[in-house]
Amino acid sequence: MRWREDGRGSATAMSDLFGERNPHAPLAEQMRPRTLDEVIGQRHLVGEGKPLRLAFASGTPHSMILWGPPGVGKTTLARLMADGFDAEFIALSAVFSGVKDIREAMQQAEMMAQQGRRTILFVDEVHRFNKAQQDAFLPYVERGTVTFIGATTENPSFEVNSALLSRAAVYVLKSLDEAELGELFDRVRTAALDGLEFDAEARERLIGHADGDARRLLNVLEQVRTAAATAGFANECRVVSADFLQQTLAADLRRFDKGGDAFYDQISALHKSVRGSNPDAALYWLVRMLDGGADPLYMGRRIVRMAIEDVGLADPRAWEIALNACATYERLGSPEGELALANAVLYMAVAPKSNAAYVAYNSARAFVAKDKSRGVPEHLRNAPTRLMKELGYGADYRYAHDEAEGYAAGENYLPEGMPAVHWYQPVARGLEQKIAEKLAHLRELDAQAKKKR
């Protein structure tokens, strides 16, 4: 017997997971690899001498986390492992399964263990289980009742409990490249597309639409097969063209994970392109994210952060431009308002850069977090009442506007006994170059004042 996930996520029996292919099953299921050699992509894991190939050859399964984007073979590898080790296969989906399903699955695994059979427990989207649910697997993994395989699209360092993570090897799966998707395309066309032919542009568009996701390519090819059959292509021996795809497939063919690693990776690329003063790369990542469905106002907030963190006082106008871009988008909406965001990104990219304020702020925070609570010097204290004045609050305070150059040379503004600090170190770029010159002059005045004392 084998076990698979039903619509509710519970474990239900099926006679043979890798028996005859069901001609009525979805194309993605019909084309699922039956051996490790049929797997397309992930050569860094399943190629000769690579980790998963060696794991299969060892004859001893081990718990693992398969981390990668959708449609790269995580479920397939788990099923192949169950078949390769002649183990029972129990699959749970963290989207649908609850404590009851976990308990039933573990009871089934214990029953299999009593019969001397291994159990592969596959948990899809394991990051969606909370800490208590993930902890529930630990005793069974530790006793060897199950070999745990978790699949996740999210970084397991953040989403999988450290106790469970420490008991599993982490394998990173990659999106399929164009050549690998082309290999899959040709395999499907030969095996399951009823003799359909595709012109070069149609093939290129379908592979591009898949965006590294094998399941997405298979699903869209199934749509094409159905549309072609309806249009009578098989009888007329017509070739699927790019125009036919445009007419028959949904317009929105993009894949954009608004909450996953791909989203934050692209945000990171945008921010680093701005920091690296590359306007073309910055514009590419902005447009890529907007085209994929990112919230423009979220993008605007990130641009404001770039202005503050990476441009800083080297060009204070950057803050105003970033904030105005957000306000413009709120007034105009898409697509006109997106041009304001593009202007802001380009400005940030070409502006002089300084993270001096950012570094200074973080240094001050770190100091305050570790330092004791120091009192305010009496000459800096507020003295709104007679009693406070009698106590010396505000005494000997020097009003900077009344002194030469509007600066009280030699005055101390830090708590008594606190060592001198120079957290803010302006860079020699943009306005901060002028700021650095002014600070150097003021420090010279301080030095002269101390010599006179």
Protein Blocks (a to p, Z undefined) as FASTA:
>chain_A
ZZdddfkopacddfblklccdfkbcfklmmpcfbfklpggjklmmmghiaklmmmmnopa
cdddddddehiopmmmmmmmmmmnopacddddfklpcfklmmmmmmmmmmmmmnopacdd
ddehkllpcfklmmmmmmmmmnomaccddddfbdfklmpcfklmmmpccdddddddfklm
mmmmmmmmmmmngopacdfklmmmmmmmnnopaklmmmmmmmmmmmmmmnommmnopacd
fklmmmmmcfblcdcdfkbmklmmmmmmmmmmmmnopaklmmmmmmmmmmnopafklmmm
mmmmmmmmmnmmmlmmlmmmmmmmmmmmmmnopaklmmmmmmmmmmmmmpccdfklmmmm
mmmmmmmmmmccddddfklpccfbfklmmnopoiaiacfklpghhiaehiafbdehiacd
dfbacdfehjllmmmmmmmmmmmmmmmmmmmZZ
